[in-house]
Amino acid sequence: MNYPKVSIIILNWNGLGDTIECLESLKKITYPNYEVIVVDNGSEGNDAQVLQEKFGDYIHLIQNEKNYGFAEGNNNALKTTSKQKEYIPILGTD
């Protein structure tokens, strides 16, 4: 069976708890062909570091030096998605 590539984008801005909860939920996915991209949109704390330590290779982490807002933050992630992607759900936790 052919499974289309899905790139899931999560935008985080000072919402570490919500983002962790979202990622824990995504880890239950049984679909075999997906990637998770987390964009830390210039959080004030150490959100990016905590997410990288907790989720490691499960996520592709992008760290923005400032908050670029919803659209540009997601656009940064779209530039890194797999070229074979067919579906891109965008999740916001803030």
Secondary structure, 3 states (H helix, E strand, C coil): CCCCEEEEEEEECCCHHHHHHHHHHHCCCCCCCEEEEEEEECCCCCHHHHHHHHHHHHEEEEEECCCCHHHHHHHHHHCCCCCCEEECCEEECC
